[in-house]
Amino acid sequence: MKFPDPLIAGRLVKRYKRFLADVELEDGTIVTAHCANSGSMLSVKEPGSEVWLSPARNPERKLRYTWELIKIGKTFVGINTALPNAIVEEAIKRDKIPELAGYASLRREVKYGNNSRIDLLLEDPARPICYVEVKNVTLRRGLNKGDPVEFPDSVTTRGAKHLVELADMVKQGQRSVMMYLVQRQDGDTFTIAGDIDPDYKAGLETAIAAGVEVLCYQCTLNTKGIEISKPLKLAL
């Protein structure tokens, strides 16, 4: 996935009210950018960090910028949770996720479960329907070799609800996949932050026991774009 316009560099002043971030641009101007991330952003919101913004294409939009990337140590991290579905969709269509290859069609945001929408629905006449839920992963609490990337970074009752609905689809004879998309280039292992949300960890264990599959793929990121690179080892 390529960014449609060149990104604008700056330094993070602060992230606040969940969806707002003040950023100092290279000329000293301070702007308020949209922060498309409802999580705590633990480990990826340190003031003074290098960040990159995308310019709004709609001249009528109140916030003229969207926060896309932050640099943590030597790695870029993608914080925009509006992008993972498109990144995974592109990777599936390019056969970069073997576990999800071979389906005739792909649809996004299809209604299912209890008033929910599945992120990606894969269909083929010769196979069960495949429900794919995508979660954005940015959390890494340690920067030493061997420290894992983790999900979630805050309590997610919505995420726990999705696990139940994925398990229900398996019970109906379909296929369900929980896809964790790691938008950072460091870390070789993925795990669940059970100390942050023990209910989510328990919910995932129950979903796995019911037949829900778990995938975790890492991305390569730069100021030009983001794309899936390789699977990560699961430590669940």
KASUL-V409249 format. One line per field, one symbol per residue. psi: psi as a letter, one per 30 degrees, with the letter a starting at -180 (. if undefined). Layout:
psi=???
//
This chain:
psi=jkkflklklakkelklhegkkkkjlfgfkklklkjijfafhkfhgkkflklkkkkkfjffkekflkkellkjcgkkkjfjfffeeeeeeeeefghfjefglgkelkllhkklbihlkkekjkkkfgllkjkjkkkkkfkjfkglkfklllklglkieeeeeeeeeeeeeefggakkkjjjjjhlflkfkklkiffeifeeeeeeeeeeffgkkkkkkllkkafeaklkelllkki.
//
